[in-house]
Amino acid sequence: MNNRERLMAIMARKSPDRIPWIARLEVWHKAHTLLGTLPEKYTGWSLPEIERDLGLDRSAREGRVFRTELHGVEVQSEERGDGTVTEYITPVGTVSTLQRRSAELERLGIVGLEVEHMIKGPGDYRVVEYLIEHTEVIPTYDQYRAYDEEIGEESLPIVFIGQDPMTRILQELIGYKDAYFHLRDCRDRLIHLLRVLQEQAAEVQQVVLDSPAMLILHGGNYDSQMTPPYLFEEYIVPYFRPFADRLHERGKFLACHADADTRLLLHLIKAAGFDMVDCFATAPMVSVTLQDARAVFGNDVIVWGGIPSVVLTDTFTDEEFQRYLLRLFHTIAPGDAFILGVSDCVMPGDKLERVARVSEMVREYGSYPIQLS
């Protein structure tokens, strides 16, 4: 099998010849390129060339089936100290954001953090709704087809289409620090904004349904504390379940980005209709274990992950690293509904020789069905 065939077999709940091994090297590669610390061997190599040399299956995360254009809005940005203030000026008012950055993160090519969000008080809701209502969704199917053709048999493109409406409010538009106060104090305004976002999401969903893409990544960063079960059940499951069903009718698959502590949300992720959890974070980075997930998901939800990035650092000795990987292969045997990956990605301080060692272990133990004494 080539890797595209493996991924297709897994999503169809069939048996691959071996488990795929796909890790995100983008952050590692960008940081070491900027620092001038790429291994001499890899100087001038493209990222796909490095992936192949390390024994990785290709990561294909740049698929896009639409773009957006904002109309009737003036956008102004200004540098202020270690931050960037961006203003969105509309006929109904102005909102702004503040993104902070640090010299260390910039040195590694990592973007800063938005510390002030668009919605700071009740008066900002109408302005944000204007922004949403004046955002045009434009299909880019030809762009996706060209990318898909370039990837070929090496992988299957995954298409990220953003957060679900409630998570956009909590995470992007208000921020978790204040969002739950707004749910209490500005509930009517927040629910009205949610409906406006849902109308836009319905338009995006139809573009995705009509697109040539097969694997859709939608939503993520769900944490048991920041997105507690009661909220996930009330707002997020009802949004995703109908969309998942419509995707399945078209032969498409739905994944969420699961790089947080999902211990209390596993059953709800399954109920929402997700086919896959991408970059699935596990202990010791968070409290949830791979065993926890397999017990709830069975073969209904594909786990893409298994290796916390911390395992690739000097925090773990070589012996501890080896034992961790052997336990992982025991846990996932015989290998159904599983893609081996790193959560969230291979970081700049991770040891590249351990990535190569994982590839060796996949060759040693990863053939289906996995059998270890």
C-alpha positions as a printed Julia matrix, in Angstrom:
373×3 Matrix{Float64}:
   0.0     0.0    0.0
   1.07    3.59  -0.52
   0.3     6.07   2.24
  -2.84    7.46   0.63
  -4.21    3.93   0.37
  -3.35    3.31   4.05
  -5.19    6.43   5.16
  -8.19    5.61   3.01
  -8.28    2.06   4.39
  -8.16    3.32   7.98
 -10.95    5.84   7.4
 -13.05    3.09   5.83
 -12.38    1.04   9.01
 -10.39   -1.51   7.02
  -6.97   -2.97   7.74
  -3.83   -1.22   6.45
  -0.62   -3.11   5.74
   1.01   -1.08   8.53
   0.16    1.9   10.69
   0.9     5.27   9.09
   3.52    7.43  10.83
   2.86   11.12  10.17
   4.36   13.83  12.38
   4.23   17.6   11.9
   7.76   18.93  11.4
   6.81   22.45  10.28
   7.59   24.23  13.59
  10.88   22.33  14.04
  11.93   23.01  10.45
  11.04   26.72  10.49
  12.8    27.33  13.82
  16.05   25.63  12.84
  16.0    27.27   9.41
  15.71   30.73  11.01
  18.37   29.91  13.62
  20.73   28.42  11.04
  20.88   25.21  13.07
  19.48   22.69  10.61
  21.6    19.54  10.54
  24.24   20.07   7.87
  22.84   17.16   5.91
  19.48   18.91   5.53
  20.73   22.33   4.44
  18.77   23.3    1.36
  16.37   20.36   1.65
  12.62   20.85   1.41
  10.4    19.7    4.26
   8.97   16.74   2.28
  12.54   15.62   1.47
  13.43   15.66   5.16
  10.26   13.74   6.02
  11.14   11.02   3.52
  14.72   10.78   4.77
  13.54   10.37   8.36
  11.16    7.57   7.36
   8.01    9.63   7.93
   4.9     9.42   5.82
   4.14   12.8    4.33
   2.14   15.39   6.21
  -0.34   17.19   3.96
  -2.04   19.94   5.95
  -2.19   22.79   3.45
  -5.37   21.82   1.62
  -7.82   24.72   1.19
 -11.24   24.73  -0.46
 -12.24   28.34   0.21
 -10.92   31.76   1.09
 -12.64   34.77   2.61
 -12.79   38.44   1.69
 -13.89   41.21   4.04
 -15.92   44.02   2.43
 -16.93   47.46   3.65
 -14.37   47.47   6.48
 -11.21   49.54   6.94
  -8.42   47.6    8.66
  -5.53   49.5   10.28
  -2.55   47.98  12.12
  -0.05   49.78  14.35
   3.02   48.52  16.17
   3.04   49.45  19.85
   6.05   48.22  21.79
   6.02   44.43  21.75
   2.5    44.28  20.34
   0.42   44.9   17.24
  -2.91   46.71  17.55
  -5.33   46.03  14.7
  -8.47   48.12  14.3
 -11.53   47.15  12.27
 -13.46   50.3   11.34
 -17.05   49.8   10.17
 -20.1    52.03   9.65
 -21.52   50.72  12.95
 -18.41   51.16  15.07
 -14.82   50.03  15.62
 -13.32   46.99  17.36
  -9.67   46.16  17.9
  -7.3    43.36  18.87
  -3.87   43.34  20.5
  -1.32   40.66  19.68
   1.72   40.36  21.93
   4.98   38.8   20.78
   8.31   37.96  22.37
  11.83   38.05  20.99
  12.29   34.37  21.82
   9.18   33.26  19.94
  10.01   35.46  16.97
  13.49   33.97  16.92
  11.87   30.54  16.47
   9.35   31.73  13.89
   6.38   31.29  16.27
   3.61   33.87  16.11
   2.58   35.9   19.12
  -0.55   35.62  21.26
  -3.72   37.67  20.96
  -4.2    39.08  24.47
  -7.02   41.53  23.7
  -9.92   40.28  21.61
 -12.5    42.08  19.49
 -15.34   41.86  22.0
 -14.54   43.68  25.23
 -18.04   44.83  26.14
 -21.71   44.78  25.03
 -21.18   47.54  22.49
 -18.77   45.45  20.45
 -21.22   42.69  19.52
 -22.95   44.57  16.69
 -19.62   45.56  15.15
 -18.41   41.96  15.12
 -21.69   40.83  13.59
 -21.17   43.42  10.84
 -17.72   41.91  10.15
 -19.2    38.43   9.88
 -22.08   39.56   7.67
 -19.65   41.31   5.32
 -17.27   38.38   4.95
 -17.55   36.64   1.6
 -16.78   32.91   1.33
 -15.15   32.11  -2.03
 -14.58   28.48  -3.16
 -11.01   27.62  -4.24
 -11.56   24.11  -5.59
  -8.92   24.41  -8.32
  -6.33   25.32  -5.7
  -7.24   22.22  -3.72
  -7.11   19.96  -6.79
  -3.63   21.24  -7.66
  -2.43   20.57  -4.11
  -4.04   17.13  -4.08
  -2.32   16.27  -7.35
   1.02   17.48  -5.99
   0.64   15.29  -2.88
  -0.35   12.27  -4.98
   0.07    8.84  -3.41
   2.23   10.19  -0.58
  -0.71   11.27   1.57
  -4.29   12.54   1.72
  -4.74   16.3    2.18
  -6.44   17.42   5.36
  -8.49   20.61   5.0
  -8.82   22.86   8.05
 -11.94   25.05   7.98
 -11.65   26.79  11.36
 -13.41   26.58  14.69
 -17.08   25.88  15.34
 -19.21   28.97  16.13
 -19.24   28.64  19.93
 -15.51   28.01  20.14
 -14.91   31.05  17.9
 -16.75   33.14  20.48
 -14.99   31.62  23.49
 -11.51   31.46  22.05
 -11.21   34.07  19.3
 -13.79   36.83  19.74
 -14.01   37.24  23.54
 -11.33   34.99  25.02
 -11.8    32.31  27.65
 -10.88   34.73  30.46
 -14.04   36.8   29.91
 -16.36   34.62  27.82
 -18.08   32.88  30.72
 -18.86   36.26  32.31
 -20.44   37.27  29.01
 -22.5    34.06  28.97
 -24.02   35.25  32.25
 -24.07   39.03  31.83
 -24.62   39.45  28.05
 -26.3    36.16  27.28
 -28.88   37.49  24.78
 -26.21   39.35  22.81
 -23.9    36.33  22.84
 -26.63   33.95  21.65
 -27.57   36.36  18.85
 -23.9    36.48  17.77
 -23.83   32.69  17.89
 -26.77   32.55  15.45
 -25.0    34.96  13.08
 -21.89   32.77  13.18
 -24.0    29.66  12.59
 -25.48   31.25   9.46
 -21.96   31.9    8.14
 -20.91   28.37   9.14
 -23.8    26.91   7.13
 -22.45   28.68   4.05
 -18.95   27.31   4.71
 -20.33   23.84   5.28
 -22.06   23.83   1.91
 -18.86   24.93   0.16
 -17.03   22.09   1.91
 -19.73   19.54   1.08
 -19.56   20.49  -2.61
 -15.75   20.46  -2.65
 -13.44   17.65  -3.83
 -11.86   17.38  -0.35
 -12.39   14.18   1.64
 -10.8    14.78   5.06
 -12.13   17.85   6.87
 -10.55   19.25  10.05
 -13.06   21.42  11.89
 -12.88   22.6   15.48
 -10.38   21.81  18.16
  -8.44   22.81  21.27
 -11.28   21.33  23.32
 -10.22   21.11  26.95
 -12.18   19.51  29.78
 -11.85   22.67  31.88
 -12.06   25.42  29.26
 -14.83   23.7   27.26
 -16.56   21.72  30.03
 -18.9    18.82  29.23
 -22.14   20.74  29.89
 -21.17   23.42  27.36
 -19.83   20.93  24.82
 -23.07   18.96  25.03
 -25.33   22.01  24.76
 -23.59   23.94  21.98
 -20.95   21.88  20.21
 -22.44   18.4   19.76
 -25.67   19.76  18.16
 -23.58   21.82  15.73
 -21.31   19.02  14.57
 -23.65   16.01  14.5
 -25.76   17.11  11.5
 -22.65   18.27   9.62
 -20.92   14.96  10.25
 -23.94   13.1    8.91
 -24.0    15.23   5.76
 -20.27   14.71   5.22
 -20.7    10.95   5.59
 -23.45   10.99   2.98
 -20.89   12.5    0.57
 -18.19    9.95   1.48
 -16.22   12.53   3.47
 -14.7    12.35   6.96
 -14.65   14.76   9.9
 -11.76   15.32  12.32
 -11.18   17.69  15.22
  -7.85   18.99  16.49
  -7.49   17.32  19.88
  -4.33   18.89  21.32
  -5.74   19.5   24.82
  -6.96   17.5   27.82
 -10.09   15.79  26.48
 -10.47   13.32  29.37
 -14.01   14.43  30.28
 -15.05   14.99  26.66
 -14.22   11.68  24.98
 -17.81   10.37  24.93
 -19.08   13.72  23.62
 -16.48   13.84  20.84
 -17.77   10.44  19.76
 -21.4    11.59  20.04
 -20.65   14.64  17.87
 -19.88   12.35  14.94
 -16.14   12.91  14.59
 -14.34   10.22  12.63
 -10.9    11.23  13.89
  -9.08   13.12  16.65
  -6.04   14.86  15.17
  -2.82   15.51  17.13
  -4.41   13.71  20.07
  -2.67   14.79  23.3
  -2.02   12.18  25.98
  -0.21   11.77  29.31
   2.24   12.93  30.53
   1.32   16.22  28.79
  -2.33   15.99  29.9
  -4.34   13.71  32.17
  -6.02   11.63  29.45
  -4.23    8.45  28.35
  -4.26    6.58  25.07
  -5.89    3.68  26.91
  -8.7     6.01  28.08
  -9.37    7.08  24.51
  -9.31    3.59  23.04
 -11.73    2.39  25.72
 -14.29    5.07  24.77
 -13.67    5.38  21.04
 -13.14    1.73  20.14
 -12.72    1.69  16.37
 -15.4     4.35  15.83
 -13.04    7.3   16.24
  -9.56    7.16  14.69
  -6.77    8.37  16.97
  -4.0    10.32  15.23
  -1.24   10.84  17.78
   0.14    8.7   20.59
   3.52   10.42  21.08
   3.52   13.53  23.3
   6.27   15.83  22.03
   7.86   15.85  25.49
   8.8    12.19  24.96
  11.15   13.36  22.21
  13.12   15.62  24.58
  15.86   15.0   27.13
  13.15   15.0   29.81
  12.9    11.29  28.96
  15.98    9.09  28.94
  16.61    6.88  25.92
  15.44    3.88  27.97
  12.23    5.63  29.07
  11.59    6.71  25.5
  12.02    3.14  24.24
   9.69    1.76  26.95
   7.08    4.4   26.15
   7.03    3.43  22.49
   6.81   -0.29  23.24
   3.85    0.32  25.59
   2.24    2.39  22.84
   2.48   -0.48  20.35
   0.96   -2.83  22.95
  -1.91   -0.38  23.51
  -2.82    0.08  19.85
  -2.46   -3.59  18.81
  -3.59   -4.9   16.39
  -3.46   -1.41  14.85
  -7.05   -0.59  13.89
  -8.26    3.01  13.7
  -4.86    4.5   14.49
  -2.36    6.85  12.87
   0.92    7.37  14.73
   1.81   11.01  15.24
   3.23   13.59  17.64
   1.08   15.9   19.72
   0.93   18.68  18.88
   4.02   18.66  16.68
   7.76   18.1   16.72
   9.07   21.12  18.62
  12.39   22.95  18.1
  13.96   21.31  21.16
  12.93   17.75  20.26
  15.62   15.23  19.36
  15.52   14.39  15.67
  17.26   11.07  16.25
  14.23    9.99  18.26
  11.96   10.79  15.33
  14.18    8.53  13.23
  14.04    5.86  15.94
  10.23    5.91  15.85
  10.48    5.2   12.12
  12.7     2.21  12.86
  10.2     0.91  15.42
   7.34    1.32  12.94
   9.31   -0.89  10.55
   9.98   -3.39  13.35
   6.57   -3.49  15.03
   4.09   -1.53  12.92
   2.99   -4.12  10.37
  -0.69   -5.06  10.63
  -1.71   -6.91  12.72
   0.67   -5.6   15.4
   1.89   -8.5   17.54
   4.3    -8.02  20.45
   5.28  -10.66  22.97
